Amino acid sequence: MTKQPAIYIVTNKRNGTLYTGVTSNLLQRIAQHKSKSLQGFTAKHDCTILVYYEVYEDMEQAILREKQIKAGSRKKKLTLIETINPNWKDLYEDIV
């Protein structure tokens, strides 16, 4: 999985702090979160576990979806995660 627009949600633990982002290279971006090479919110809150992602054909679609998810409530985000990942498994291994 190289250059392909995607949205993702990372966390620090089950039902913990959530971060929603958009990227053109999911594998690289999650590796950056895991290594904490990106300074900011995710490094500060130890958000290194990939619990949700969606892949898109173009960046515009991905950005629109990211905004939609960010505008939603925490409850909606938790439901979104648990619909496809009820055990909050780190999905990083699935994309490597």
N, C-alpha and C positions, 0 to 999 in steps of 0.2 A: 504494500500500500504506500505509494509515493505521493506525487502531487495530485491530490484530489480534494476538493472542498469538503469539509466536514464540520459538524458541531459536536461538542462533547461536554460531559459533566465529570469532574473529578471531585474527590472528597478525601477527608483524612480518616474517616471511619464510618461504619454503618450509622445512618441518621446523623452524621456529623455536619461539618461545614461543607457547603456545596459551592462549586465554581463552574459556571457555564462559559465556554469559549468557542471560538471559531478559528479554523486554520485551513491552510491549503496542503498541509502535510501532517496528518494525524500521528503517525509513528514518531516523527521527529519531535513534534510538540509535546507528546506525552513523555518521551525520554527527557526532554528539558524540564518538565515538571518533576519527574522522578529524581533527577540529579540536582534539582533546585538551582539550576543555572539561570532561571528567570527570576529576577528579584521582584518582589511585590506580594500581592495577596496570597497566591498559592504557596509560595515559599514560607511566608509568615505563618500560615495556618496549616502547613504540612499536608496540603492537598496533592497527593501523589497517586491515588487509586482511581483508575478509569472505570466508572460504573455505568456509563451510557455514551453512545455515539450514534450519529446518523451521517451517512455519506450522501453528497449531492453532486449533480452534474456541473453546476456552476456556482461561483462564489456569491453571486447575488442571492440565489435561493438559500444558501447556507446562512448568510447574514440576516436575511429576513426571519429564518427559523430561530436563529440565536436570539434575536430581539423578542420574538414571540415567547420563547421559553423564559427569558429573563424577566419579561413583564408578568409572567404567571406567578402564582403563589408558591410558597415552599411546598405546600401540600400537593400541588399539581406536579412539581418536580419529583417529589418522592413517589407519587403514583406512576409517573413516566418511567422512573428507574425500576421500580418493583414489578412493572408489567413485563419487562424483558430480562430483568436481572434480580429476581427475588432474594437471592442470597448475597447480593452486593459483592459478587466475585470481581476481582480485578481483571478487566477485559483486555488489558495490555497484551497478555500472552496470546490472545486470539488474533491480534493484528500483527504480531511480530513475524 
